[in-house]
Amino acid sequence: MTTFLIAFSLMQTISFARLFTPALAMLLLGLAGHAVGAGTPAVELVTVHKAARTLSLWSGGQVVRTYSVALGWSPVGHKRYNGDGRTPEGDYVLDFRNDNSAYYRSIRISYPNAQDLRAARASNLDPGGDIMIHGQKNGASWAELTRRYRDWTLGCIAVTNAEMDEIWSLVPLGTPIRIQP
């Protein structure tokens, strides 16, 4: 919000009619969008407690944000194979962002790791992949609030779109994520 106020004040002091173009408007609105994380230290760890249905952002050894989440439709236990409806458990890394996701925005979790691959191969199973933290399915925003109270993903971790915007702005790529039962 502070960035937005500074930008707005700057617009008022400079010749508004001459400089206010669509490009400048986009720049100023973009700066305002980054203000969500202003004053919040960099997130160093993300934790998920499946039983509590929470995702927490950590900085300096302290929780700075906590969100309610929906999980895979069969959330108890560690993900073993593609299609089991489970959300994985263990230590991973947030390694890719998709701003054009079918589920608003998404940040990929590095599942499967080497241990997951070994276990799946030993059982002759496909471990699956593309496990994400994501928002709501595009075009289904009307269902956003009801989806929060039941598990519905294929194994991903879902939040509201507004929460996804905040997570997107606070969590850098390469951040470790620990998913606990």
N, C-alpha and C positions, 0 to 999 in steps of 0.2 A: 504494500500500500504506500509506503514511503516513496518508493521509486516513482509510482504513479503521480503522487502529489508534486514531487520535484519536476517531473516532466510537464505536468499541467501548468505549474507556475512558470516554467520556461516558455511554454507556448504563449502565455499571456503577456510576457515581457517582450517577446520578439514580435515583429510584424506578422501577426496571425494570418492575415489574408494572403500574404506573399509566400510564406513558408509552409503553411498547412496544406500538404498534398496527401493523396492516398498513401504514398510510400512513407511519409513521416508519421501518419496516423498508425500504420502497421508497426513501425519501429517503436513508437511510444506504447502502444498496447502490448507489444512483445515484452518490453521492459517491465511493464506492470505485471505481466503474467509470471515473471521470475521472482517477484517479491514474496511469493508464498514462503520460500525458504529463508528470506532475509532474517538474519539474527539467529538462525538455527545452525548449530555446528554440523559439519559434514557427517553423514551417516557412515558408521564403520562396520555395522553388523545389522542384519535383519534376522529376526527369529519368528518362527511360526509354532504355536502350540495347538496342535490339531484338536485335542480334546476340548480346549477352551474356545476354539474357533477364533484365535487372535493372531494378528501379525504385528510385531513391534519393531520400531526403528531405534537403534542404539547409537549413542555418541558419547565418548568419554566414560564408558562404563555405566551409563544411565539411559533409561528409556526416554526418548524425546517425543514419540508418537505411538499410539496403539490403535488398531483398526479391527473391527469385526470382519470375519471372512466366511465365505462359503468354500467348501472343498469338493473333492471328487465324490461322486454319488455313493461310493462304498468306502468311506474314509478310514476305517479301522485297519491298521497294519500298514506295512511298507509296500509300495508299488512293486509288483513282481513282473508284470507283463502288460503289453499293449492291450487296452480294452478292459482291464480289471476294475476301473473306476476308482482306484486308490490314488491318493496324493503321496509322493515319496517321503521318506524320512531319512535324515542324515545331513551331512555337510556338503554344500554345493556353493556355486558362485553365480551371481547375476551377470550374464555374459553377452546379452544382446537386447536391443530395444527395437520394437516394431511400432512405429507411429501410424501404421496403416493396417492395423490388426482387424480381424473380423469381430473382435471383442474390445472395441474402443481403442485402447492402447495396451501394449503388453511388454513385459520384461521377462526374458527367458531365464529359467533356472537350468544349470548345467547338468541336469539329469539326462541320461544315465552316466554315472561316474564309472571308474574301472571296476569297482566292487559290484555295482549293479550289473554291468556287462558280464562279468564272470558268473554271477549267480543265474542270470537269464540263460546264458549258454549252457551251463551245467544242467539246466532243466529243459533245454531245447526250446526256449521261449524267446519271443521278440520283446525286449524290455520297453519298447515304446520310446517316446521322446516328446519334444515340444511342450514341456511342462512350463507354464508361465504364471506370473502374477499378472492379472488383467482386469479390465473393467467389464462392463456388461455387453452382451451381444448387440451389435449395431442394429438399430431399428427396433429394439425391444426395451427402450428406456422406461416405458410404462411399467415394466415388470421389475425394475431395479430394486425397489424396496422389498417386495415379496421374496425375491431371490436371495436376499440377505439371510433369511431365516430357514433356509434349507440348503442342503448340499446338492449341487446340480452339475458340476463340471465333470470333465472326463479324467480329472486328476490335477487340474490347475488350482490356483488360489485366486478367488474372485473377490473384488471390492467394488464399491460404487465408482462411477466415472469421476466424480469430484475427488474421491479419495485417491484414485489412480493418478489424477493430475498432481496431487500433492506428493505422492510417492515418487512419481516421475521426476519431479523437481528436486527432491531431497536425496535420492539414492543414486550414486554414480555407478557406472559399469565397473565390474571387478569386485563389487561388495560381496563379502561372504554371506550366505544365508544358511541358517541351521533350522531344520524342520524336525520338530520333536513330536512324539506320539500325543 
